[in-house]
Amino acid sequence: MARRHWLVKTDPDTYAIDDLARDGTTEWWGVRNYLARNYMRDEMSPGDPVLLYHSSTPVLGVYGLARVVGPAHPDSKQFEEGHPYADADSDPEDPTWWCVDLEHVDAFDPPVTRDAMKEERALADMKVLQRGVRHSILPVTRAEFEAVLRMARRAE
């Protein structure tokens, strides 16, 4: 099966690339958007590379690299009563929300900023840079993924 490439957004006040570096791996729980859920459940596969994008921060951009480890599985938080991401309507026999586990690969210092990405011709069609696209998980092309990696290496 061909490898897919992804961009996953995170609010760094909640979970940043440094948290993933510390933890090594994490369950990517709490995604409550059906399209993003479907990407995780149906399309993300072990080994797929992931660009980790910090949103809701003064300097938006790709702060590091992760990898999908293991197959998609039900998001454990949907069944935790009282948890902010609990979903009382989700059935353990037919869960609504799915997630994947991500493994830390690298942190970019400095990050590849959104402003720099907008200037890169190879990223002209990248979904995260399009007006109105707000999904927390997005597919990226291999060419876009490689362009971001080149930008990260140039900036080091």
N, C-alpha and C positions, 0 to 999 in steps of 0.2 A: 504494500500500500504506500502511496506517495505521502511524503511528510507534508503536513500543513504547518503554516506559520501563523502566529497569533499576536495580538496586542491586548493586554489586560490592564484596565485602569484601576487605580486604587487611590484612596484619599490617604496621604502619608500621615495624617493625624490619627488614623485608624490602624493602618498597617503599611509600612514603608519598605523599601528595598533593604534597609538596614535590619528591619525586623525579620525579613526572610533570610538574610545572611546569618543572623543569630540563630534562628530556628532550624535552618537547613531545609526543611520541608514544611508545608502547611496545607491544610484543607482550605480550598478557596470557597468558603461558605458565604452565605448572605446575599448572593446574587438573586434579585427578585424581578427579573425581566425575562419574559418568555423566549425572546430571540437569543439572549445570552445563555439562558438555560439550555436551549436546544443545541447551541454550539457546543457546550460542555458535554451534554448527554450523548449527542449523535455524531459529532464531528471531531472533537479533540481526542487525540490518541497518545498513549505513552510514547515519550521521545519527542513529541512536537515541541519546537522551541517557542518561547514566549517573550515578547518585549514587555517589560513592566513600566507602565506609564503613570506618573504621579499627576493626579488632577486635584482640583480644589486647593491649589497652592500658588503662591506668587510666580514661581518659575515652573511652568508646565513642561512636561517632556518625558522622555524615556530615561529612566534612572538605572536600569539594569536588565539583566537577562535571566530567565528562568526556563524550566523544562517541565512538561507534563510527566508525572510519574504515576503509573497505574491507570486503570480504566475509570470512567465516570462512576460515581456512586451517589446514593441519596445524601443530600445536605443534612448533616446531623442536627443542626440548629433548628430546623423546622419543627422538630418534635420536642424541643426543650421548653416546657411550659414556663412562661415568664420571660423568656429570652426575647430581645427586641426583634429577632428574625424568626420567631416561632410562627407557625401557620396552623391554626386549629383545624382548618379544613383539609389539610394534607393527610392522606391515608398511608400508614406505614406499608400497607400491601400494594399501594399504587402511589408512590410519592410524587408530589408536585414538583419539588425542587431538587435539582441534581447539582453536583459539583465535581471538580477534579482536584487532585493534589498537585501542588507545584513545588519544585525543587530549585533552590538558589543555584545559579551558575556564575554570575558575575555582576558587579556593581560598576556603573560608569561614573568616573570622576574626572572631569565634570560630566553632568548629564547631557544628553542630546536634547536641546531645548526645542519646544514647539516652534519658536521663532526661527531657529536654524533649520528645522525640518521644512518649514514653509518656503525657505529659499532654495531648497535642494530640488532641482529639476526632476530627478528620479522619483520624488515623492509627490509629484503634482496631483496624482489621483488617489493618494492614500486616504482611506475613509476617515481616520481620526482627525484629519486636517480639513475635512469638508464642513461647511456651515450646516448646523442643525443636527449633525450626527452625534448622539450622546450615549450610545450604547457602551456598556462597561466591558464588553468582550467583542473584539472585532477580528476578522481574518485579515491577514496582510499577505501580499504576494511575496514570493521568494526574493524578487528583485528589490522590493521595498525593505524587506528584512535585512538583506545584505547591504543596502544603502545606509540604513541606520547603523549597522555594525561598522561600516567604513567611517562614518562620521564620528562614532565613539572612539575609534582607534586614532583618528586624526587629532581629536581634541585632547587625548591623554598627554 
